[in-house]
Amino acid sequence: MKKIVTTLIVAGLLLVGLRADAQIKPTEAGLEKYKWKKRPLLLFAPSEDSPAYIRQKEMVKADAQAIEERDMVVIELVGPDKVYIGGTLQRRQRGEALRKRFRVSPDSFAVLLIGKDGTEKSRNTAPVALEEIFGRIDQMPMRRQEMRGNDN
């Protein structure tokens, strides 16, 4: 009886662990298609009229060319269910998986930079100057290689 109980406990723990991993995989969160191709800049906002969100969007719009030069894609997650990619509302995509993966609640503002390798590179809970984000990107080995390649 003790062996059966121990086996059930271990199986339950494994199942919980597998389930937790499955909830945060990039493929389920929708970022896998960008891996090794783009640097996602995730803007999380509680609503369209959030002052922090409006300010960050203004900065993004002002630096659109520099964003493109750095192979970035801007993904906006607004409220509990709106997702914009490159400014276009995604009708069939919801932000729940990304919110869960990066632990950002629907009532919070956050700006996250994700590297081409799929890992989080920076997180801000207030609007951040894109020069700061660009500086971080430009220090990355992959970006340095890209810049050297563009000089040829």
SVG drawing of the C-alpha trace seen along z (x, -y; Angstrom):
<svg xmlns="http://www.w3.org/2000/svg" viewBox="-11 -60 44 62">
<polyline fill="none" stroke="black" stroke-width="0.4" points="0.0,0.0 2.8,-2.4 4.5,-1.7 1.2,-2.5 0.8,-5.8 4.4,-6.8 4.0,-5.9 0.8,-8.0 2.5,-11.0 5.5,-10.8 3.2,-10.5 1.1,-13.4 4.2,-15.6 5.5,-14.7 2.2,-15.5 2.0,-18.9 5.6,-19.6 4.9,-18.7 1.7,-20.7 3.5,-23.8 6.1,-23.5 3.5,-23.0 1.8,-26.3 4.9,-28.4 6.4,-27.0 7.1,-29.6 5.2,-27.6 2.0,-27.9 2.7,-31.6 3.1,-32.3 6.7,-33.5 8.3,-30.4 7.9,-31.8 10.1,-34.7 12.9,-32.7 16.3,-33.4 14.5,-35.8 13.1,-38.7 13.4,-40.4 9.9,-40.7 9.2,-43.9 6.2,-43.1 4.0,-45.9 1.6,-44.8 -1.1,-47.3 -4.4,-47.2 -6.3,-49.2 -6.0,-51.3 -6.2,-54.5 -3.5,-53.6 -1.2,-56.7 1.9,-54.5 0.8,-52.5 0.0,-55.6 3.4,-57.1 5.3,-53.9 3.4,-53.6 4.4,-57.2 8.0,-56.3 7.7,-53.1 6.1,-55.1 8.8,-57.7 11.6,-55.1 10.0,-52.8 13.0,-52.7 15.4,-51.9 13.1,-49.1 13.1,-47.6 16.9,-47.9 17.2,-45.8 14.9,-43.1 12.3,-43.8 8.6,-43.1 6.3,-45.0 3.6,-42.9 1.0,-44.7 -1.1,-42.9 -3.9,-45.2 -6.3,-44.2 -7.2,-40.6 -7.6,-39.7 -6.4,-42.1 -3.2,-41.4 -1.7,-43.7 1.3,-42.6 3.0,-45.4 0.0,-47.6 -2.6,-45.2 -5.3,-43.6 -5.0,-39.8 -8.6,-38.5 -7.6,-34.9 -4.9,-35.4 -5.2,-36.1 -2.6,-37.2 -3.3,-34.8 -0.4,-32.5 2.1,-35.4 0.8,-37.0 1.1,-33.7 4.6,-32.9 6.0,-36.3 3.9,-36.7 2.2,-40.0 -1.3,-40.5 -4.0,-42.0 -4.1,-45.1 -0.3,-45.8 1.9,-47.8 5.2,-46.2 7.7,-46.4 9.7,-43.3 12.5,-42.8 12.9,-39.2 16.0,-38.2 16.2,-36.3 17.1,-33.3 13.6,-33.5 14.8,-34.6 13.8,-37.7 16.5,-40.4 14.9,-43.3 11.7,-44.2 10.4,-47.6 7.2,-48.4 7.1,-52.0 7.6,-53.5 11.2,-53.1 13.2,-55.2 13.9,-53.1 17.5,-54.3 17.9,-52.3 16.5,-49.2 18.5,-49.8 21.7,-50.1 21.0,-46.8 20.4,-45.2 23.4,-46.8 25.6,-45.2 24.4,-41.7 26.9,-39.5 24.3,-38.5 23.5,-42.2 27.2,-43.1 27.6,-40.4 24.6,-41.7 26.1,-45.2 29.4,-43.9 27.6,-42.1 25.8,-45.3 29.2,-47.1 30.3,-44.8"/>
</svg>
